[in-house]
């Protein structure tokens, strides 16, 4: 990339920077973009998490300073429900207003729901360009994760507000092409608003092909066919269904082993205790930090991406998908998750379940084994797909192109 501009950008995220998602989906982009633009970063930090991970907090603060990124911090409020979000929007709007005035901000880059409400308020009173980095579907997100009633008052309010936000935005980024297509058809937005698709990208220098036989030997999996799952295990991740799938895999692959890499070890352990139909020594549950994750993924034979079918699934781009591919892992996926099905089928890099019955699982496992008859070629295709679609450099370059367009409007 050429140094084409030094525009001033205010990037707003509602997640704290010590949390997993910002570490992989916020900071890497900003470190790259900071070479070409002046970035002010506003995040909402959880006080208890700062105390718990104070060393990590200071480490991030130092890296941001080294990259010339100015960090502004507000406290995250969780209670009372709903009112706390309104308070954070109010405080965020006031602080962002003064940041924008003092530093002559040209672009406000709002990542997800609360930040776009702040960005919308700024757009009403300041001559800034507004980039809505849409990570889901506003009303549906809260219905699925916050317990809102679908078609209830709050759901309708969020849906109405998001339509206003979309029309007020100067540019929009979505995670999937399916969302991009749906947005163009369903919302009456101005043709002057650009809509770009940037999936959850991966640092390909960190996540890469490795032959980790030594690690496989160390953790006692040298002769195992390893299914890997990496990430959170919330209700929409279908942990029970993953175990159902793995149970069927044991019937077809006697050496099968399930490696689960997650911070939610207690939730997985509780399920293992209940699943008396699966021997406990067939499952390994561990947590590894981000920098060691590629080594553990590389010992796998296939990566699992399971997610409940819901209105928000169309907008989903699981980070683990690109990470698996970058490490050469073919995919076993449930259907209707963002663009995954199209990417898997068009590149021949895995299998997509047709349902959740024993026969569906058996069909998927047999198809996976057929695919893996050319294991090295499959690994190559997986890596190539990651390089073509999920490269962090490509994602940062797209954001920079959007910034360029916005300052030239």
Phi, psi and omega in degrees: 000141175272151174283096186259342185199159171233051179294152180260123185242133169258114180258124183244124174232142180271353179267147175285148189286346176274356180280157187301317185297311178301327181296328181254336189238003175235298187300315181302320177297314184294324177298320178290313183293332183293347175288340189237342180224158175271120187249130168250125185249123176248120178233157178252111188257140177277122186301318182294329180285326176298317179294319183291321184240050185297321179296317179294321178300313180293325178296315179296318179302319180292317181294321178298317178298319181296332179266007177072023180263125179273121186257124175248134187238134170236153178283138175276134178246129181259328183234151353288151183304145181071306179298327179295322178293319178298319178298316181294322176297316181298309181295319179298322180294318180295310181297317181296324178301313181288326175298314182298319179290312185295319186257008178054055181294134178262323185231132170255119181255105186256117183264104174084196201288303180298314178301324181288332174295321176294315179298322178297317179298319179295321182297331181289335188238349183233152179276059181255160170266138186246121175254116178266107178270091191276113185263001180188218177229113197310301182298319182290325178304313183286330176295319183282322188251340183247003176080014177293149178279126178296135185070010175278180185299313182294321178299314179296321180297315180296319179296317178297315182294321181296325177298320177295318180298315181299317180291334182273340183289153176265337177204151180227138172243133176237165185273337186225153178290330177298319177293320179303311180297317181295319181296318180295328182276326193261343185242134180277079182257161180289143178294347178283347180273121177277143176236117180245150176254120174230106179289174174294112187269173189226142173284102185287348173282332178272312181266111183208170181293130177219144171262097187255051180298325180298316178295320179299320177294318184300321183262013172075030181240024188300327183249022185257151168268110193258118167270131183246137167233130180234132175127192183287164182231049175291175185299329182281354179272358171056051180299318178300317180294327175297320178290325175299316178299314182295323177302317178292324179298325179299329180288332183258335180231090185304334181269011185296143176219146183248114179255116182248120182250106187204155171281341184270054185297324182296317180297320179290318180299321178298320180292319179301321179297324180282334184273077181288352180276356179233126180297136185297330181284001176271355185231133174241127179243127183209161171240131176232143178294162185308318185292339179261350184302317180303322180297320181286323177297324186291345178273357181279164175253337177201147180250137181262133172232097180248135178207140179296137175291126182200169178301334181277345185298329180299332183264004188273137172226084185300129179302324183299332182299307178295325179294316176303310185298319181299330179267008175084017183270124169292160191249142164245116187233150168281161185282164170063036172256104177048231180262008188302315184300315179296317181294317180296312184292316185289337180252358179054057185236021179164196181226149178243127180296143175266350180181196187234028177264169176302318180295321178297316179296316181298318179298316181295319181294316178298319178294324177296316180296323175297316180299320186280005172296336175243064191300314182295322178293322177296316177302316181298318179295321178299311180297317181299319178296318178299318181293324184280329188245325191246019180292129177301321179298319178296318179297315179296322179295324178293317176300317180297321177297322177295315178303316180300315180298319184294320182282349178259002179288000000 
